[in-house]
Amino acid sequence: MSASDFLQQHVAAVAAADLDAVLALYADDAALVSFEWAAEGAEAVRQRFTDFFDFHGEIEGVEVVYQQTTGDSAFAMYAVTGERGTFRIVNAFVLDGDACTRHFSNEVGAELDRDEVEADA
């Protein structure tokens, strides 16, 4: 699968909050890395995406704001809109064939619903 095809499938799976479809895009030994956490292996990746979907609640949409791809990698900024507001998330993916082996991700900005923030405080 091309890096561009991977991004299309990843965005569609995240937008649908389809955990199984997201996980199908990752190698069993994949690693996800952020400034605040790291996860390695199928169960850890499953837990990170479970937490992601729990945090955002119902996903209203995912927009690719920017993207750049090469043969085996993709770099993209997603604007993820869910129950907590819109979050901009930078993602870098390294692919091996049809599977992501490394995913670097970090939030770079959010437009939070004030009531949600106050409710969480």
VENRA-V958528 format. One line per field, one symbol per residue. ss: DSSP state (H for helix, E for strand, C for the rest). burial: 1 if it has 24 or more other ideal C-beta (glycine too) atoms within 12 Angstrom, else 0. A space follows every 50 residues. Layout:
ss=???
burial=???
This chain:
ss=CCHHHHHHHHHHHHHCCCHHHHHCCEEEEEEEECCCCEEECHHHHHHHHH HHHHHHCCCCEEEEEEEEECCCEEEEEEEEEECCEEEEEEEEEEEECCEE EEEEEEEEEEEECHHHHHHHC
burial=00100110111011101000011111100111000000100000100110 01101100100101001010001111111111011111111111100011 111110100000000000000
